[in-house]
């Protein structure tokens, strides 16, 4: 996979929405997610689905439902402050 794309389960784990990558994989397989790219929305249930900067993701995680825009793809699973720079939360609080 090219450097401008990343598996959705890897992104969710590196962005610290899940404590383990297997948790992200299981959540995508069980509950699925929605991805919006180029004005088109589609439902996904495969953890290998690639995401890229600019995509909008809707998914369920242990802390509740999330809606985020990917700003950049994290190179590693870093500290929470670093991970938070990779996405913009669109979920209203």
N, C-alpha and C positions, 0 to 999 in steps of 0.2 A: 504494500500500500504506500502511496506517495506521502511525503512529509506534510502536505497540505490537507491530508485526511487522516482520520483515526477511528478505530472501532468505537462504537457508542459505549460499550461496557468499560473499555479502557479510559475513555474520557470521564465517565461518571465516577470511576474509582479515583483517577488522578485529581479530579476537581473536588474530591473529598465528600461526595454525596453518599458514598458507601464505604464502610470500613475495610471491606475486602472485595477484590474483583469478582469473586464467585457470587457475592451478594448482588452486585450490579447485574451479572449475567442472569442469575435466577429471577431477579425482578423484571428484567426485560422479557424473559421467556414466559413468566407467569402473567404479568399485568400488561406488558407491552408499553409502548410509548408512542407519541406523535412527533413527527418532525416536519417542520415547514421550511422549504427551500424554494426560492424563486417564485413565491406566491402560491405554491402547491403544497397541500398538507397530505401526508400519508401516515398510516398506522404501521408501526414496525414491531416485530416480535422476535427478531433475530439479533443476538448480541454482536454479531460481526458486521452489522450495518454501519457503513462509514458516515461520519459526520465531519463538517468543516466549519471554519469561521464564518459567521453570518447566519448559520442555521438556528432556528428556534425549536427548542425541545420542550415537550410536556411529558412528565413521567411521575411515577410515585416512588418515594423513597421512605426510609424509616421515620423521617421527621415530617412527612406529609407530602401532598402533591406540590410539584414545582413546575414553574414555567420560566425558562432561562434562554437568553440569546448567547451563543458562543462568540466570544470576542477573540480568543486565540486558543490554540491547542497546547496544553501543558506538555513540557518535555519530560517531566518527572512528577512523581507524587511528592510534592513539597509541603511546607507548612501551610496551615489554613489561610494565612494572609496572602501567600503567593498563589494558592489555588483560586482564591476569590477574584483575582485579577483576570482570570481566564473566561469569566462569564458575567453577564449582567442579569440580575434577577428581575423578572417581569411579573412575579407573583405579588399581588397587593397584600399588604400587611394589615 
